[in-house]
Amino acid sequence: MANIKSQIKRIKTNNARAARNKGVRSELKTRVKTAIATTGQDEHDEAVVAAVRRLDQAASKGVIHKNQAARRKSRIMKKAAAS
């Protein structure tokens, strides 16, 4: 354990951010999986829009890199167009 006060605070904030980011990443996986798995056209469009919106939000918050968000959106759209 750190002895320096600022380092103790840094450890606490890092743990809090890691927990928050873990939830966001888990939601991203669920949204992407749902977008790919849905079959009805209306449901599929809504799921794709929701997944893209969450990817953009995660990228803007710094949870994932903007290029990773772009790559994942591209793959979702490619699979959506193929089905």
C-alpha positions as CSV (number, residue, x, y, z in Angstrom):
1,M,0.0,0.0,0.0
2,A,1.2,3.5,-0.8
3,N,2.3,5.8,2.0
4,I,1.9,9.0,0.0
5,K,-1.5,10.7,0.4
6,S,-1.9,11.7,-3.3
7,Q,-1.0,8.1,-4.3
8,I,-3.7,6.7,-2.0
9,K,-6.2,9.0,-3.5
10,R,-5.1,8.1,-7.0
11,I,-5.5,4.4,-6.2
12,K,-9.1,5.0,-5.0
13,T,-10.0,7.1,-8.1
14,N,-8.5,4.5,-10.4
15,N,-10.5,1.7,-8.8
16,A,-13.7,3.8,-9.1
17,R,-13.1,4.5,-12.7
18,A,-12.2,0.9,-13.5
19,A,-15.5,-0.2,-11.9
20,R,-17.5,2.3,-13.9
21,N,-15.7,1.5,-17.2
22,K,-16.2,-2.2,-16.6
23,G,-20.0,-1.7,-16.6
24,V,-19.8,0.4,-19.7
25,R,-17.8,-2.2,-21.6
26,S,-20.2,-4.9,-20.5
27,E,-23.1,-2.9,-21.8
28,L,-21.3,-2.3,-25.1
29,K,-20.9,-6.0,-25.6
30,T,-24.5,-6.6,-24.8
31,R,-25.7,-3.9,-27.2
32,V,-23.5,-5.1,-30.0
33,K,-24.6,-8.7,-29.5
34,T,-28.3,-7.7,-29.5
35,A,-27.8,-5.6,-32.7
36,I,-26.3,-8.5,-34.5
37,A,-28.8,-11.1,-33.2
38,T,-32.1,-9.3,-33.8
39,T,-34.2,-10.5,-36.7
40,G,-37.2,-8.1,-37.2
41,Q,-36.4,-5.0,-39.3
42,D,-37.8,-2.5,-36.8
43,E,-36.2,-4.2,-33.9
44,H,-32.9,-4.6,-35.8
45,D,-32.8,-0.9,-36.7
46,E,-33.5,0.2,-33.2
47,A,-30.8,-2.2,-31.8
48,V,-28.2,-0.9,-34.3
49,V,-28.9,2.7,-33.4
50,A,-28.7,2.0,-29.7
51,A,-25.4,0.1,-30.1
52,V,-23.9,2.9,-32.2
53,R,-25.0,5.6,-29.8
54,R,-23.5,3.7,-26.8
55,L,-20.2,3.2,-28.8
56,D,-20.1,6.9,-29.5
57,Q,-20.7,7.8,-25.9
58,A,-18.0,5.4,-24.7
59,A,-15.5,6.9,-27.1
60,S,-16.4,10.4,-26.1
61,K,-16.0,9.5,-22.4
62,G,-12.6,7.8,-23.0
63,V,-13.8,4.3,-22.1
64,I,-12.7,3.1,-25.5
65,H,-10.5,4.7,-28.2
66,K,-12.3,6.6,-31.0
67,N,-10.8,4.3,-33.6
68,Q,-12.0,1.2,-31.8
69,A,-15.5,2.7,-31.7
70,A,-15.3,3.5,-35.4
71,R,-14.1,-0.1,-36.2
72,R,-16.9,-1.7,-34.1
73,K,-19.6,0.6,-35.7
74,S,-18.3,-0.4,-39.1
75,R,-18.5,-4.1,-38.4
76,I,-22.1,-3.7,-37.0
77,M,-23.1,-1.8,-40.1
78,K,-21.5,-4.4,-42.4
79,K,-23.3,-7.2,-40.7
80,A,-26.6,-5.3,-40.7
81,A,-26.3,-4.7,-44.4
82,A,-25.5,-8.3,-45.1
83,S,-28.7,-9.5,-43.3
